[in-house]
Amino acid sequence: MTRRSALVSVLVLGLMLALVGCRATPVTPQPPIVVASDLDNPPFAFVDSRGEPAGRDIEMMNELARR
């Protein structure tokens, strides 16, 4: 095998291996992640005036869920 044909073979094999992970797969819905927090630890987690969880930990979990 000449050097040129060996190089072409390696490039074709590399391209084939790279394309293996490129197949289209349907996106499946993921189950929800449930997070628990102790809500009597202000300013990290507490219940606001509307009765909703609030605080630094709650904001961080909401941001992680958004991403």
Biotite code that builds the C-alpha atoms (Angstrom):
import biotite.structure as struc

atoms = struc.array([
    struc.Atom([0.000, 0.000, 0.000], chain_id="A", res_id=1, res_name="MET", atom_name="CA", element="C"),
    struc.Atom([1.449, 3.310, -0.998], chain_id="A", res_id=2, res_name="THR", atom_name="CA", element="C"),
    struc.Atom([1.660, 6.214, 1.346], chain_id="A", res_id=3, res_name="ARG", atom_name="CA", element="C"),
    struc.Atom([-1.028, 8.120, -0.549], chain_id="A", res_id=4, res_name="ARG", atom_name="CA", element="C"),
    struc.Atom([-3.559, 5.270, -0.456], chain_id="A", res_id=5, res_name="SER", atom_name="CA", element="C"),
    struc.Atom([-2.850, 4.733, 3.244], chain_id="A", res_id=6, res_name="ALA", atom_name="CA", element="C"),
    struc.Atom([-3.520, 8.418, 3.901], chain_id="A", res_id=7, res_name="LEU", atom_name="CA", element="C"),
    struc.Atom([-6.771, 8.319, 1.931], chain_id="A", res_id=8, res_name="VAL", atom_name="CA", element="C"),
    struc.Atom([-7.849, 5.185, 3.808], chain_id="A", res_id=9, res_name="SER", atom_name="CA", element="C"),
    struc.Atom([-7.171, 6.814, 7.174], chain_id="A", res_id=10, res_name="VAL", atom_name="CA", element="C"),
    struc.Atom([-9.048, 9.979, 6.171], chain_id="A", res_id=11, res_name="LEU", atom_name="CA", element="C"),
    struc.Atom([-12.065, 8.016, 4.927], chain_id="A", res_id=12, res_name="VAL", atom_name="CA", element="C"),
    struc.Atom([-12.100, 5.896, 8.093], chain_id="A", res_id=13, res_name="LEU", atom_name="CA", element="C"),
    struc.Atom([-11.867, 9.024, 10.264], chain_id="A", res_id=14, res_name="GLY", atom_name="CA", element="C"),
    struc.Atom([-14.713, 10.667, 8.364], chain_id="A", res_id=15, res_name="LEU", atom_name="CA", element="C"),
    struc.Atom([-16.868, 7.566, 8.746], chain_id="A", res_id=16, res_name="MET", atom_name="CA", element="C"),
    struc.Atom([-16.181, 7.419, 12.491], chain_id="A", res_id=17, res_name="LEU", atom_name="CA", element="C"),
    struc.Atom([-16.972, 11.119, 12.865], chain_id="A", res_id=18, res_name="ALA", atom_name="CA", element="C"),
    struc.Atom([-20.299, 10.716, 11.069], chain_id="A", res_id=19, res_name="LEU", atom_name="CA", element="C"),
    struc.Atom([-21.441, 7.822, 13.259], chain_id="A", res_id=20, res_name="VAL", atom_name="CA", element="C"),
    struc.Atom([-22.535, 10.251, 15.981], chain_id="A", res_id=21, res_name="GLY", atom_name="CA", element="C"),
    struc.Atom([-24.359, 12.533, 13.514], chain_id="A", res_id=22, res_name="CYS", atom_name="CA", element="C"),
    struc.Atom([-27.462, 10.460, 12.941], chain_id="A", res_id=23, res_name="ARG", atom_name="CA", element="C"),
    struc.Atom([-30.777, 12.138, 13.602], chain_id="A", res_id=24, res_name="ALA", atom_name="CA", element="C"),
    struc.Atom([-32.446, 10.843, 16.734], chain_id="A", res_id=25, res_name="THR", atom_name="CA", element="C"),
    struc.Atom([-35.790, 12.093, 17.981], chain_id="A", res_id=26, res_name="PRO", atom_name="CA", element="C"),
    struc.Atom([-35.729, 14.169, 21.130], chain_id="A", res_id=27, res_name="VAL", atom_name="CA", element="C"),
    struc.Atom([-37.454, 12.308, 23.922], chain_id="A", res_id=28, res_name="THR", atom_name="CA", element="C"),
    struc.Atom([-39.049, 14.228, 26.780], chain_id="A", res_id=29, res_name="PRO", atom_name="CA", element="C"),
    struc.Atom([-37.120, 13.976, 30.015], chain_id="A", res_id=30, res_name="GLN", atom_name="CA", element="C"),
    struc.Atom([-38.823, 13.351, 33.341], chain_id="A", res_id=31, res_name="PRO", atom_name="CA", element="C"),
    struc.Atom([-39.022, 16.403, 35.628], chain_id="A", res_id=32, res_name="PRO", atom_name="CA", element="C"),
    struc.Atom([-36.374, 16.896, 38.277], chain_id="A", res_id=33, res_name="ILE", atom_name="CA", element="C"),
    struc.Atom([-37.799, 17.352, 41.755], chain_id="A", res_id=34, res_name="VAL", atom_name="CA", element="C"),
    struc.Atom([-35.834, 19.618, 44.100], chain_id="A", res_id=35, res_name="VAL", atom_name="CA", element="C"),
    struc.Atom([-36.425, 19.921, 47.840], chain_id="A", res_id=36, res_name="ALA", atom_name="CA", element="C"),
    struc.Atom([-35.288, 22.801, 50.012], chain_id="A", res_id=37, res_name="SER", atom_name="CA", element="C"),
    struc.Atom([-35.597, 23.884, 53.623], chain_id="A", res_id=38, res_name="ASP", atom_name="CA", element="C"),
    struc.Atom([-37.588, 27.126, 53.304], chain_id="A", res_id=39, res_name="LEU", atom_name="CA", element="C"),
    struc.Atom([-36.791, 28.586, 56.729], chain_id="A", res_id=40, res_name="ASP", atom_name="CA", element="C"),
    struc.Atom([-33.227, 29.671, 56.018], chain_id="A", res_id=41, res_name="ASN", atom_name="CA", element="C"),
    struc.Atom([-33.307, 33.286, 54.743], chain_id="A", res_id=42, res_name="PRO", atom_name="CA", element="C"),
    struc.Atom([-31.749, 34.706, 52.574], chain_id="A", res_id=43, res_name="PRO", atom_name="CA", element="C"),
    struc.Atom([-30.981, 31.371, 50.930], chain_id="A", res_id=44, res_name="PHE", atom_name="CA", element="C"),
    struc.Atom([-34.511, 29.945, 50.919], chain_id="A", res_id=45, res_name="ALA", atom_name="CA", element="C"),
    struc.Atom([-37.719, 31.342, 52.390], chain_id="A", res_id=46, res_name="PHE", atom_name="CA", element="C"),
    struc.Atom([-41.416, 31.848, 51.628], chain_id="A", res_id=47, res_name="VAL", atom_name="CA", element="C"),
    struc.Atom([-42.164, 35.313, 50.228], chain_id="A", res_id=48, res_name="ASP", atom_name="CA", element="C"),
    struc.Atom([-45.250, 37.464, 50.893], chain_id="A", res_id=49, res_name="SER", atom_name="CA", element="C"),
    struc.Atom([-47.193, 35.704, 48.104], chain_id="A", res_id=50, res_name="ARG", atom_name="CA", element="C"),
    struc.Atom([-46.526, 32.281, 49.634], chain_id="A", res_id=51, res_name="GLY", atom_name="CA", element="C"),
    struc.Atom([-44.043, 31.320, 46.898], chain_id="A", res_id=52, res_name="GLU", atom_name="CA", element="C"),
    struc.Atom([-40.565, 29.908, 47.537], chain_id="A", res_id=53, res_name="PRO", atom_name="CA", element="C"),
    struc.Atom([-37.871, 32.579, 47.109], chain_id="A", res_id=54, res_name="ALA", atom_name="CA", element="C"),
    struc.Atom([-34.221, 33.185, 47.863], chain_id="A", res_id=55, res_name="GLY", atom_name="CA", element="C"),
    struc.Atom([-30.772, 32.505, 46.481], chain_id="A", res_id=56, res_name="ARG", atom_name="CA", element="C"),
    struc.Atom([-31.115, 28.712, 46.415], chain_id="A", res_id=57, res_name="ASP", atom_name="CA", element="C"),
    struc.Atom([-34.500, 28.911, 44.692], chain_id="A", res_id=58, res_name="ILE", atom_name="CA", element="C"),
    struc.Atom([-33.145, 31.323, 42.062], chain_id="A", res_id=59, res_name="GLU", atom_name="CA", element="C"),
    struc.Atom([-30.174, 29.036, 41.440], chain_id="A", res_id=60, res_name="MET", atom_name="CA", element="C"),
    struc.Atom([-32.402, 25.967, 41.002], chain_id="A", res_id=61, res_name="MET", atom_name="CA", element="C"),
    struc.Atom([-34.705, 27.883, 38.638], chain_id="A", res_id=62, res_name="ASN", atom_name="CA", element="C"),
    struc.Atom([-31.707, 28.970, 36.551], chain_id="A", res_id=63, res_name="GLU", atom_name="CA", element="C"),
    struc.Atom([-30.370, 25.414, 36.408], chain_id="A", res_id=64, res_name="LEU", atom_name="CA", element="C"),
    struc.Atom([-33.796, 24.166, 35.339], chain_id="A", res_id=65, res_name="ALA", atom_name="CA", element="C"),
    struc.Atom([-33.964, 26.839, 32.640], chain_id="A", res_id=66, res_name="ARG", atom_name="CA", element="C"),
    struc.Atom([-30.651, 25.713, 31.145], chain_id="A", res_id=67, res_name="ARG", atom_name="CA", element="C"),
])
